[in-house]
Amino acid sequence: FIGILYLVTMPGFAQGKANATEIRVEGSARIEPETIRSYVSIKPGESITARKMDESLKKLFSTGFFKDVVVKKIGNAVVVRVVENPIINRIAFEGNKRISNETLGDEVNLRPRVIFTRAKVERDVKRLIDVYRQNGRFAASIIPKVIKLPQNRVDLIFEIKEGHLTKVHSISFVGNRKFSDRELRNVLQTKESAWYRFLDPQDTYDPDKLAFDRELLRRFYLNKGFADFRVISAVAELIPNRSGFIITFTIEEGKRYRISKIDVKASFRDLSIKELKSLIKIQKDDWYSVKQIDKTVSNLTDFVGTLGYAFVDIRPKIIPDYKNQLINLTFEINKGPRVFVERIEIIGNIRTVDSVIRREIPIAEGDAFNVSKIRYSKQKIFDLGFFETVNIKHTVGSSPDKVLIKVKVSEKSTGQLSFGIGASSEGPMGDVSIRESNFLG
């Protein structure tokens, strides 16, 4: 009895501790056994403990290589039995009519010859659902199906039910006193669903468009004198049958302000304040308007730029009188940081060569950046008659004192083909003419 009791209470015996003689791997096909052993926390000669075996199990599962893993002790050996996840043979989409296979394929992370895991499939399903929601189809459902193939391969099929477009049933406002719901609805890009909008996508719910509508409301009120306006919330509720949304904007209009005093201050000594004031079209007692202030800043910037001041910073200083609902407005003109053109990039010109566009830009790389010259360039490029649209934007370059200018153009058709037929005493006659105003770009 005493001998048996001694064996049971010997150190290491009660806990089942033993030193591992080998790490045996079973069930691996594609993955090398040595790779699997590298994730096992127990090495030959080390003690076998429950903590290390559990740690090894978690490491192997976290790789995503295996569908099932068992780590156990058999004698003095640690046996790792694995069932490898299959390899994807192909990915297909079924039931999609509104969104192409190419678009959906770009959204999923899984690819052929990639290891299949349920977690990855679930993430891709969520991404595809988001794509359909961005396209106004909140009733869309996607079921992934797996077809097993020989050699532990699978085909992954996403079965899609696109559902109908989710419309906006109604738009309402809470907190508006000055403007009616109807007036505010006309401000928004999102529209309520109606029978006559069957070709208009604006009545389809889009969360990104809702964020833009918040900004449209803010601009509308700020241009009407409501300097304290804010959108408290914009809530979209899906109705029970999932056929549409009810959108509610909760707003706080605040007080409405008039302009009481307008002034100009300039740090340039040789600038005529009287001449600068003549460029300001805002009058005393006008309603406060961000649009008019921005336009005035633009006019002042252009004018000062024509006088040779390339580096100028014009800021409107707004001092509100809350009690009397008035705003004192001062345009402060200061010397801005010295900024130079680092690079001019031209984008969107397929036929027209860069040099044709560059010759209409009166500044070059290395010159001082001048806003007025940039605006002048935009009109000059548009006047060539080769482009539908011309947009010029500038961004910070490789350092704060450098700027990148991006000229983005959209070319229009510049060719004409005409023909005519007629008859004369000598018989039928024909005429064909071809005209190309942008020949060879």
Disulfide bonds with the S-S distance in Angstrom:
none
